[in-house]
Each structure stands twice: as structure tokens, then as C-alpha cells.
């Protein structure tokens, strides 16, 4: 099998291991004495809702509402699906989040809130707190993304500025049983950080949110500053913390994660006769720095092929003022290519949700002849990297990975093949 097919096959195996239809049904409980209300949000929310409908008894009460990213919806009959904007929130997501709070508040002790949570939910369920506008929340989110903040740092801010996050959905359920089924897109799989933890206790504070804004030199709009200052001073109630009684009947359960998807990819590659070194499912940090670390490993291990180095997690990119087009995966891959005079490897870097940054690709592929083909087309990889135009570079070579929405999300997937 050629390197392209090996790499794409391993990526498909990773994505398939996180497909809601495959992983969700085994975690569904028996229907409660009362009714079951399904609420949730994220890039996998619609596929998760469809999986619930396919397995839920036809004679058991089931209704609900989930919100997913535009073009990530799928057909459902008992659970309403709304599409909204990501990564910056819009009014459709805001309206859906407000409806969810109202619906959760109508539940009783015999009812079940089945929360379907996946990456992207922070933006898709972003109903701002009183005094903060959606426009201001969008500006703040965009500034933190551009500053290279991690998802945990961004969510520390958003949890204190939106109505559903930081455990507030669980608090709104007013004593009903709550089961949150979670597809994890964050390093460490901590439910409090996935979609800003709508059903999870929040150990962060408004003071932590203020500190994050200071560290990334993000100027908060006056309304945001007033809210966070008042919350930090105790004048406004903070998010519910560990030990809060609202979590007595709450179960947060991660059903898909980067680690499980990496193992599925490793099994695929080993089935093709390739020895695998699973580096980590928690790789984070600047994409270019991570690329340099991978390049150092390649130099050390290149004589031991055939070998595959695979990793997951989520890198970050600090955008320049006049940045070109590309996401963290194509930036990683172009930085890996430029670390060598020629690329002695074949590699893939792609996001399991099918969207790398804001473009139409999941990621890209790198081959030993990539640099030679680039030079033949007059492409300067170093200049493209400096201009943050990794999308343009791999697009010109025909090496983008385009999948469309996968309707799941367990973060980035990277595989580097040596000696194949």
C-alpha cells in the first residue's frame, strides 16, 4: 500500500472510532419513570442525537433540542436540530441556548436530562450573561483565538460570560437526573473544559478569567470588565463549584476521545505491517514548535523504519496581523517540511472534525517529494510559512485532505511515516 493510502486509511480509522453511531448506544440508560429531554451542542451534536433516536425505545417519551455547526446537521425526527455559527457565536446559537435553559427548568425529579456534549459547544451555545452583548462576546473570542490561547484558557473566560457553561445547564435542571455523554476534543478529556462544561463543576473563577485576559493582553469591552470585576468581588454569583448540590444526580461520561481514536489508527497501521510509536494524545503548544519536536524525533529514528509516529491533541497558532490562509494542522505540516532540506517522511496532520481552522479542508499530506514539487511550481515553502499561507501551499500541490464535516470531534490527528 502506498504512503498516501496508509496515511488516509489511518485517519479514517481514527475518525470512525469516534463516530457517535458506533460509540454512543452502549452508554444509553433505561428510560426514566418520567420523560427524557435531550439537550446539547457541538460539532457532533446532530449525529449524537440521531444515534440516540436510533436506539431509544419507540414507546418511551423523547424530545429535545441540540445545536451544531452550519452544514453539520443530519436528519432527526424527535429531537430538533439547529445549525449555528462556529468558532464565533451567532444569534441562532444564542436563541437555542436560551430555549434550552427554559426547557431544562421544566424538568422534575422523575425526568432525565440527556446532555449531548462535544467540541464546539462553547461557541454554539453562547448566550451571554446580562449586560454583555453577543457582539462583544464574538470580539473577545476572536481576540483570544488570534492570541494563541489554548481551548482551556479560552473556555475559562467564556464559562464566566455565558449562561449555559460552567455547570449552569446542570443547575438549571433543578434536581432531575442528568447524564452528559461527551465526545472530547480537549487535551486531558476533562469534562469541565469540553464545550465549557455545561454539566460539570467549574473550579475556575472570574478572577482566573481576568488573569487570562491580562496574560494574552486582550482588552475586554467595558461591559465584560464590569461583569468579571463584580463577579470576582462576590457581587455576582459565580459558576457552581465542585461539591455544589446541583451535581448530586449528575454523571459526566466521556464516550469518545483522542486516545481511543489514536489506538484505532495504530491498530490499522500495525495491520498493514507498520510498527507504531504512539507518542501522546495530549500534544499541545505552538504548531511550529511541535513540528520542530517531531522533526527531531524523525532525525533520531529515521534509520529504524518502517515506522509510524502518531499523536493527537491540539496545537495553537498565533496569527500575525496579515496572516494568509491555513489552520494549525497545515501550519504544523509545513513547518515539519521546512525543518529538512528535503522531506524524508510521509505525514498527515488533520482535524478529526473535518475542518482545519476556518478553511474547507481537514488538513494536508506531506511526502518525500513535496519540496521538489513545490520548487518546480515556484513555491517557496519558507515564504509560505512566514506568511502563514499553509493552505495555499498544500492546495497548489493537490495535497489537501478534504473530508467535509465528519460530525465528530476528538481533535487533531498526526501520523509520520518513516522508511515506507
N, C-alpha and C positions, 0 to 999 in steps of 0.2 A: 504494500500500500504506500502511495506517495505521501510526502510530508503534509501537503495541503489536506488530503483526506484524513490523515491521522489527527491533525490539529482540529479540523472542523468536527470530526467524529467525537473527539474527546469533549469539545464544547457542548455538542448536542447531548451527550451523556450527562454532563453536569446540569444542564437546564432541565432535562427530563426528570432527574432525581428530585427536583423541587416543584414539579408540576402539581398544582392543587388537586387535580383529579386523582393523582396517584397517592398523595400523602395525607390528604385531609380526612377521608371517610373513616379511617381507623380510629380517629380521635373524637368522633361524634358521640355524645352521650345518648341515653334513652330520653325520649320526650318527657318533659316535666308534667306535673299534675295540671298546671295552668297552661299558658301559651308560651310559644318561643318567638322571641323577637331577634332578628338578625340585624346588626348594625356594624359598620366598619368602613375602612378606607385604605387605599394603597393601590399600587400598580397590579397587584394580584387579586384585588377585592372582587372583581366581577367573576373571575374564574373560580375563586373560593366559594362565592355564592352559588354558582352553577353546580359545584361539587356537593354543596350542602343539599340543594334541591334534588339532585340525582339520588341521594342516599336517604333522605328523610322520609319517614312513612307518609303515604298519601293521605291517611286519615288523621294525621296529627297536625295541630294548628302550627302554621309557619307563616311569618310575614317579615318585612324588614326593608332596609334601605342601605345601600353601600355606594360609595363614590370612588371612581377610578379615573385614571388619566384619559384624556381625549384619545380615541382610537384603541383603547384597551378594554372596551366593553364586550360583552357577549350575551347571548340570549338567555333570559331567565323568565319565569312565569309567576313566581310567588314572592320574590324579593326584587324590589325596584333597584335599578342600576342608573346612577347619574354619572356623567362624564364631566370632568372639570380640569383646571389648569395645573401643570406641574413643570418646573420646580417653583414657579411663582404663583401664589394663590389667586383665585378669581371669585367673582360673586356667586357662581354656581356652587362651588365648594363651600363657600361661606353659608349659603342658604341651606345646603344639605346638612351641614354640621349643626345649625340651629334647630332644624327639624329633628335630628337625632336626639338632641338633648331633651326636647319636648316628649318624644316617644319613650325614651328611657325613663323619664319621670313618671310615666303612667303604669309602670310595672309593679306587680305585687310580689309577696313572699313566695307564692307558688309558681311564679313565672321564671323563665330562663332568658337572660340576655346572652346571645351567642355573638361575640365580637370577632370580626374577621379583620385582622390587622396585618399590614405588610408595608414594605418600604414605599415612601412617597406620601404616606398618610399625613405627615406633618403639614404639607402644603395643601393637600386635597381636603383636609378637614379644618382649615384655618379660619375660624370665626373669631375675630379679635375681641379682646376684653373691652368693657365700657371705656370710652374715651380715646381709643386707638382706632384709626381707620384702616381699611383693607389696603389702601394705597400706601400708608406708612409701613404696614407690615411687609408689603412687597418690597419696598425700598430697603428695609432693614435686611430682609432675606437675601436680596441681590448683593448688598454690600458685604455680608458675611461670606457668601459663596465666592465672590471675587477676591476676598482677602485670604482665601485658602483655609478657612476654618473647617475643622472636622465636623462630621454629622453630629457627634455628641455635643460639640461646642455650640453649633447652631441650634440644636434642639434644647439645650439649656436655656437659651434665650426665648425660643418660641413657646416652650412649656409655660412660661410665665406671662405670655401675652395672648394666648388663645384659650377658648372656653372649654374645649374637649380634652386637651392634652394634660399630661402630668397627673393622671389618675382621676380627672374630673368626670369622665364618662362613667366610671365605676361608681363614683359618688352620686351621680345623677340617678343611677338605677335603684336607689332607695331600698336596699335590703333584698332585692331579687338575687337569685343565683346568677353568677357571671362566669362564663367560660370564654376566655380570649384565646383563639387559635391564631398563631403568629408565624408568618414567613419572615425570617430575619434577614435584614440587609445591613446589619451593623457589626463591626468587629466586636467579638465577645458575646454576642447574642443576648444582651441584657434587655429584657422587655421594656425597661424604663426609657430606653433610647430608641426603640423601634417605633417609627411613626409618632415619636414623642410620648409613648406610653399612655394611651388613653385609659387603660385599666390597671396601670401599675403604680405602686407608690413612688413618689418623687423625692429623692434625697437631696436634690439641688434646691437652691433658694433664689429669691430675687437678687440677693447680693451677689450670688455666683453669676447671674445673668449680666449684671452691671460690670463685673470683673471681666467677663468675656468680651464685652463691647470695648472696654478700655484696652485690653491686650491686643485686639485687632484694629484699634484706632478707628472704630466705626462710630460716627457721630449719630446718636439717637435723636429722632424727632422729639420736640418738646413734650408731646403727649406721652410718648414711651418713657422718657426720662422721669416724668412726674409719676407715672404708674409704678415703675420699678422702685423709685425712691420711696414712695408711700408704702409699698409692699415690704421693702427692706426695713422700714421703720416700724412695721407692725400695724399700720393704719388700714391696710387692705389685706384680706385673708390670702395666704399663700396656698400653693397646691397641697393636697393631702400627702402626708408623710408615712413612712413605714410605721406600722402599729396602729394606724387610723382604723376605727371600727368599720369604716365603709369597705374595707378589704376582707372582712371576715368570711364572706362567701364568694370570694373571687379566686379564680385559678387562671394564671397566665401560662400558656403552654406553647413553646416553640416547636413547630411541626416540620419546618424545613430550614436549613442553614447552609452556610458556605462549606462547613466541614463535611457534611454529608454529600454535598454535590462534588466536592473535590475527590472524595473516596470513590464515587461512581465514575469520575473521569479516570482515576488511577486504575480502577478495575478494567475499564475499556482499553486503556493503553497496554496494560500488562497482558490482556487477552490478545493483543497484536504483537506480543513478543518484545515490548519495550519495558526496560526496567525503570521504575518510577521513584523519584525522591520527592516526597510531599513536604514542601518547605514549611508552609504555615497557612492557616486560614485567617490569620489576623494581621496581614501586612498592611501597614498604613504609612502615612507620611507623604512627602512631596514625590510626585510621579517620577521626576528626573533622578532624584536621589535613590529611589527604589530601583530604577533602571541601572544605575551605576553599581548597586549592590548585586543585582543579578548578573551584570557583566563580569564582576569579579569572580562570582561562582563559576561562570562559564569558562573563564581562563583557567581556573583550578581543575575543573572536571572534564574539560573537552576531550581529553585523551581516553576517557573511560566509557565512551558511548558504545552501543546506542543507549541513550539515557534521556529521560524526561524530567524536567524540574517543573513542578506545578505549585501554584499558590493562589490564594484568594485574599479577600479583604477589600479595602477601599483606600486608594490613594487620593491625593488632592492636587489641585493646580492653582497657583496664584496668578490670576490674569493680569497681563500688562494693560495699559490704557488702550492701546490699539491692537489688541490681540486678534489673530486670524480665527480660523475655524478648527475645531477639534475638541476632543474630550480627554479625560485622564488616561484612558486606555491607549488611544493613538499617540498621545504625548509620551507615555511610557515606552511604547514600542519604537517610536522614532528616536528617543533618547538612547534606547538599547542599541539601535542600529549605528548611531553616531559614536558609540563607545568603542567601535572597532574600525580598522581600516577597511575591512570587508566583513560582512556578517557571517560568522562561521556557524550559524544556527538557523533553525526554522522556529518560528514562535507565533503565538496568538495571544492577544490581550483583548478581552471583550467583556461587556457588561451583560450579566445574565437576564436583565430585563429587556434587552434588545436595543437600548438607547444609550449611546456613549455621549454624555454631556447633553447638548441640545440639538445634535445632528440626527440624520436618519439612519445611522449605522450603529451596530453593537460594538464594533471595534475594528481591528485590522489584523493582517497577517504579515509576517516578515520571513524572508527566505535568504539563503546564502547569496543569491544573485540580485537582491533588492538594490544594493548600492550601485552595481554596474548598470542595471536597467534605469535607475534614476539618472545617472550621469549621461546615459545615451539619450535621455529625453531633455537634458539641460536642467535637471532639477538639482538644486544644492540642498542636501539634507540638513546641513548645519544652519543655513539661512532659514529654511522652513521651520526648524525647531526654535530659532531665535524669534521668529515672527509668530510663533505658536499657531502654525498652519499645518498641523499634522494631518488633518482631514484632507486638505488639498494634496499633500504629498502622496498618501496612500490611495486616494481617489484616482490620481493621474496614472498610477501603476496598476489599477484594477484590483487592488488588494484589500479593499474594504470588506468587512463582514457585515452583511445586511440581512437581518432576520425578520424585521418587523416586530411588533410587540409580542413578547413571549408570554405575557400575563403571569409572570412570576418575578421574583427579585431576591437573589441571595448574593448580590454584589458582584465584584469583578472576578474574572477567571483568567489566569495566565498559565500558559504552558510553553516551555522552551525545550526544543528537541536538539540533542547533541549527537552527532555521529550517525544520523539517519539519512 
